[in-house]
Amino acid sequence: MSETRRQIRDRIHTNAGVHFNELVRRSEFAPGQIQYHVRRLLDADELVRNEFYGQTHYYPPGYDEWERAVLALFRRETAREIVVYLIEHEPVDPATVAADLDIARSTLEYHLDRLTDHDVVEKRYDDRNRVSLRLANPDRTAPLLSEVTPTVPDRLVDRFTRLVDGLLENAPEADRATEAD
């Protein structure tokens, strides 16, 4: 195996779920070089590739489908914050999570949709149809948190989204009606 390919493989093995753009940003190699070597590593079954929400993520073999999805979700700062909050406070209602994390309810719901789709978080309804949130697989989820730290670009995207959602949520009703036209 060439030194370039080994370095790319090692980078992915130590950053499970890294997406292609981040791999390029953190590497001294050209995008075409990375594509070439990643393709060879995939052909040799030394990497696994998955698409999640418009980004291609790469993993070392050994992670199952659920773990790969969770690692991709944890690259988003807000999703991680929600899961950490639930570890510390579950069961809890969505309004409390949004208020305590200082995020718009729409931002919370966006991330909850993805977290519930992949069985990280579950929504339970009581007899009065009130929702409470809790981790669906806490024993499997918690260890994966330590494997991923969101990158600066990922965190900036999350923070920008939170800012825009917060502004839209706090906009006067007349302004939102104008925006809808």
ABEGO torsion letter per residue (X at the ends): XBAAAAAAAAAAAABBGBBAAAAAAABABBAAAAAAAAAAAAAAGABBBBBBGGBBBBBBBGBBAAAAAAAAAAABAAAAAAAAAAAAAOBBBAAAAAAAAGBBAAAAAAAAAAAAAAGABBBBBBAAGBBBBBBABAAAAAAAAAABBBBAAAAAAAAAAAAAAAAAAABBAAAAAAAAX
